[in-house]
Amino acid sequence: MSGLFLFRDNGKRVGSEKQLAQMRANMVEYQLRRRGIKDERVLKAFLKVPRHKFVRSQDIWHAYEDYPLSIGYGQTISQPYMVAIMTELLELKGEERVLEIGTGSGYQAAILAELAKEVFSIERIPELAHKAEKILQELGYTNFKVIVGDGSKGLPEYAPYDAIIVTAAAPRPPQSLLEQLKDKGRLVIPVGSRKLQDLLRITRFGNEFKMENFGPCLFVPLIGEAGWKSESFEEAEGQ
């Protein structure tokens, strides 16, 4: 990359914010807009949120490439295109209460905070939850709450939700999450085996649920009471 300017801060490699902003703009144009993401509010949120703040220091210059990156603890930050698809499927207008299952790096929560009125995010790994919360606060977000707990059971104390997004793969849609949807609320969730899932959007109409399939995907497993019982592949496949 020509003209690359780097400096060191506490021994960490930090890149030029101007160049990173240009990489972010390229991501939005070439990886999102030209691949079919149409919601202008979603595209604007991706243009604003600095994804490089949510990745490990050694991955800063890969932050705007279209693939997942490790964030430690066996978890990943999803590829930008997948985050965009899932976000667009929520059909957020700005006044919604949203529940995210699987805070991870906090990047998806930041995108949601740009698009919704209230965001509640659950993470089962305390270290990731605390780190994500700190980054979100440093970026100036105030309309979110990060909770450490079993996301597969949802967060009934703040229900019902206009939208629920699950950023980990479940063997089936958790009944607890379906029950916490408002009427006409949307649940976006990857469902399937540990090897491959389908991305589903489930919309509630009273006591009935409409399911739409948006194709294959691959996520880390949703561990919890209403998800996979173990990180172990063999145990999970035997459920």
C-alpha positions as CSV (number, residue, x, y, z in Angstrom):
1,M,0.0,0.0,0.0
2,S,1.6,3.2,-1.2
3,G,2.1,6.1,1.2
4,L,1.4,4.0,4.3
5,F,2.0,5.9,7.5
6,L,2.5,3.9,10.6
7,F,3.4,4.9,14.2
8,R,3.8,3.0,17.4
9,D,1.7,3.5,20.5
10,N,2.6,1.4,23.6
11,G,4.3,-1.1,21.3
12,K,1.3,-1.6,19.1
13,R,1.1,-1.0,15.4
14,V,-1.5,1.6,14.6
15,G,-2.4,2.8,11.1
16,S,-3.3,6.1,9.6
17,E,-7.0,6.8,10.3
18,K,-7.3,8.5,6.9
19,Q,-6.2,5.4,5.1
20,L,-8.3,3.1,7.2
21,A,-11.3,5.4,6.5
22,Q,-10.7,4.9,2.8
23,M,-10.5,1.2,3.2
24,R,-13.8,1.3,5.1
25,A,-15.4,3.3,2.2
26,N,-14.1,0.7,-0.3
27,M,-15.5,-2.1,1.8
28,V,-19.0,-0.4,1.8
29,E,-18.9,0.2,-1.9
30,Y,-17.4,-3.0,-3.3
31,Q,-18.2,-5.7,-0.6
32,L,-21.7,-4.4,0.4
33,R,-23.4,-2.1,-2.0
34,R,-22.2,-3.8,-5.2
35,R,-23.1,-7.2,-3.7
36,G,-26.7,-6.3,-3.1
37,I,-27.0,-4.5,0.2
38,K,-29.6,-1.8,-0.5
39,D,-30.7,-0.3,2.8
40,E,-29.0,3.1,2.8
41,R,-29.2,3.4,6.6
42,V,-27.3,0.1,6.9
43,L,-24.6,1.3,4.4
44,K,-24.3,4.6,6.3
45,A,-23.8,2.7,9.6
46,F,-21.0,0.5,8.1
47,L,-19.4,3.6,6.7
48,K,-19.3,5.2,10.1
49,V,-18.4,2.4,12.5
50,P,-14.6,1.8,12.6
51,R,-14.3,-2.0,12.3
52,H,-10.6,-1.8,12.9
53,K,-11.3,-0.8,16.5
54,F,-12.9,-4.2,17.1
55,V,-10.1,-6.5,15.9
56,R,-6.8,-7.5,17.3
57,S,-3.9,-5.0,16.8
58,Q,-2.1,-7.4,14.4
59,D,-5.3,-7.6,12.2
60,I,-5.9,-3.8,11.8
61,W,-4.9,-3.9,8.1
62,H,-7.2,-6.8,7.5
63,A,-10.2,-5.3,9.2
64,Y,-11.9,-4.2,6.0
65,E,-11.4,-7.4,4.1
66,D,-14.3,-9.7,3.6
67,Y,-13.6,-12.6,5.9
68,P,-14.0,-13.3,9.6
69,L,-11.1,-12.7,12.0
70,S,-10.2,-14.3,15.3
71,I,-10.9,-12.3,18.4
72,G,-9.7,-15.0,20.8
73,Y,-11.5,-17.5,23.0
74,G,-12.4,-19.5,19.9
75,Q,-14.6,-16.7,18.6
76,T,-14.6,-14.5,15.5
77,I,-15.7,-11.2,14.2
78,S,-17.9,-12.1,11.2
79,Q,-17.1,-11.0,7.7
80,P,-18.6,-7.6,6.9
81,Y,-20.9,-8.9,4.2
82,M,-22.5,-11.4,6.6
83,V,-23.0,-8.7,9.3
84,A,-24.6,-6.5,6.6
85,I,-27.0,-9.1,5.4
86,M,-28.1,-10.0,8.9
87,T,-28.5,-6.4,9.8
88,E,-30.5,-5.6,6.7
89,L,-32.8,-8.5,7.4
90,L,-33.8,-6.9,10.7
91,E,-35.4,-4.0,8.8
92,L,-34.6,-1.4,11.4
93,K,-36.1,2.1,11.2
94,G,-34.6,3.7,14.3
95,E,-37.1,3.3,17.1
96,E,-36.6,-0.4,17.8
97,R,-35.5,-2.3,20.9
98,V,-33.0,-4.9,19.7
99,L,-31.5,-8.0,21.3
100,E,-28.2,-9.4,20.1
101,I,-27.1,-12.8,21.1
102,G,-23.3,-13.1,21.1
103,T,-21.6,-9.8,21.6
104,G,-18.2,-11.0,20.5
105,S,-16.0,-8.1,19.5
106,G,-18.9,-5.6,19.9
107,Y,-18.8,-4.6,16.2
108,Q,-22.4,-5.8,15.4
109,A,-23.6,-4.1,18.5
110,A,-22.1,-0.8,17.3
111,I,-23.8,-1.2,13.9
112,L,-27.1,-1.9,15.7
113,A,-26.6,1.1,18.0
114,E,-26.4,3.3,14.9
115,L,-29.7,1.9,13.6
116,A,-31.9,1.3,16.6
117,K,-33.1,3.1,19.8
118,E,-32.0,0.5,22.3
119,V,-29.6,-2.4,22.0
120,F,-29.2,-5.2,24.5
121,S,-26.3,-7.6,23.9
122,I,-25.5,-10.9,25.7
123,E,-22.1,-12.6,25.8
124,R,-21.2,-15.7,27.6
125,I,-17.5,-15.0,27.8
126,P,-16.9,-12.3,30.4
127,E,-13.6,-11.1,29.0
128,L,-15.1,-10.5,25.5
129,A,-18.1,-8.8,27.1
130,H,-16.0,-6.4,29.1
131,K,-13.7,-5.6,26.2
132,A,-16.6,-4.9,23.8
133,E,-18.4,-2.7,26.4
134,K,-15.2,-0.6,26.8
135,I,-14.8,-0.1,23.0
136,L,-18.4,0.9,22.6
137,Q,-18.1,3.4,25.4
138,E,-14.9,4.8,24.0
139,L,-16.7,5.3,20.6
140,G,-19.4,7.3,22.4
141,Y,-22.3,4.9,22.3
142,T,-24.8,5.3,25.1
143,N,-27.9,3.4,23.8
144,F,-26.6,-0.1,24.6
145,K,-26.2,-2.6,27.4
146,V,-23.9,-5.6,27.5
147,I,-24.9,-8.5,29.7
148,V,-22.8,-11.6,30.6
149,G,-25.0,-14.7,30.5
150,D,-26.5,-17.5,28.5
151,G,-27.8,-15.8,25.3
152,S,-29.7,-18.9,24.2
153,K,-32.3,-18.1,26.8
154,G,-32.6,-14.5,25.7
155,L,-33.2,-11.6,28.1
156,P,-36.8,-11.8,29.3
157,E,-36.4,-8.9,31.7
158,Y,-36.2,-6.4,28.8
159,A,-38.6,-8.2,26.4
160,P,-40.4,-8.0,24.1
161,Y,-38.1,-7.0,21.3
162,D,-38.7,-5.6,17.8
163,A,-35.8,-7.6,16.5
164,I,-33.4,-10.3,17.7
165,I,-30.2,-11.2,16.0
166,V,-28.1,-14.3,16.9
167,T,-24.5,-14.2,15.8
168,A,-23.8,-17.9,16.6
169,A,-25.3,-21.1,15.2
170,A,-28.1,-22.9,16.9
171,P,-29.4,-26.5,16.2
172,R,-32.9,-25.0,16.2
173,P,-34.6,-21.7,16.8
174,P,-34.7,-21.3,20.6
175,Q,-38.3,-21.1,21.9
176,S,-37.3,-18.6,24.4
177,L,-36.2,-16.1,21.7
178,L,-39.4,-16.7,19.7
179,E,-41.4,-15.9,22.8
180,Q,-39.5,-12.7,23.4
181,L,-40.4,-11.2,20.0
182,K,-43.0,-8.5,19.7
183,D,-45.8,-9.1,17.2
184,K,-44.3,-8.6,13.8
185,G,-40.9,-8.8,15.4
186,R,-38.0,-10.4,13.4
187,L,-35.5,-13.0,14.6
188,V,-32.4,-13.5,12.4
189,I,-30.5,-16.6,13.2
190,P,-28.2,-19.3,11.6
191,V,-29.7,-22.7,12.2
192,G,-28.3,-26.1,11.3
193,S,-25.5,-28.5,12.2
194,R,-22.0,-27.6,13.5
195,K,-20.7,-28.0,10.0
196,L,-23.2,-25.8,8.0
197,Q,-26.2,-23.7,8.7
198,D,-29.0,-21.8,6.9
199,L,-29.5,-18.1,7.6
200,L,-33.2,-17.8,8.7
201,R,-35.5,-14.8,9.3
202,I,-38.5,-15.7,11.5
203,T,-41.3,-13.1,11.8
204,R,-43.9,-13.4,14.5
205,F,-47.6,-12.9,13.8
206,G,-49.4,-13.5,17.0
207,N,-48.9,-17.1,17.9
208,E,-47.7,-18.0,14.4
209,F,-44.2,-17.6,12.9
210,K,-43.2,-17.1,9.3
211,M,-39.8,-18.6,8.4
212,E,-37.7,-17.4,5.4
213,N,-34.4,-19.0,4.3
214,F,-31.6,-16.8,3.0
215,G,-29.1,-19.5,2.2
216,P,-26.1,-21.3,3.7
217,C,-23.7,-19.8,6.2
218,L,-21.2,-20.9,8.8
219,F,-20.9,-19.6,12.3
220,V,-19.4,-20.5,15.6
221,P,-21.8,-22.5,17.8
222,L,-24.3,-21.0,20.2
223,I,-23.4,-22.6,23.5
224,G,-26.2,-22.6,26.1
225,E,-29.3,-24.2,27.5
226,A,-31.2,-23.7,24.3
227,G,-28.2,-24.1,22.0
228,W,-25.3,-26.6,21.8
229,K,-24.5,-28.0,25.2
230,S,-20.7,-28.1,24.7
231,E,-17.9,-26.8,22.6
232,S,-17.0,-30.4,21.8
233,F,-18.0,-31.3,18.3
234,E,-18.7,-35.0,19.2
235,E,-20.9,-34.1,22.1
236,A,-22.8,-31.5,20.2
237,E,-23.4,-33.7,17.2
238,G,-24.8,-36.3,19.5
239,Q,-27.6,-34.1,20.8
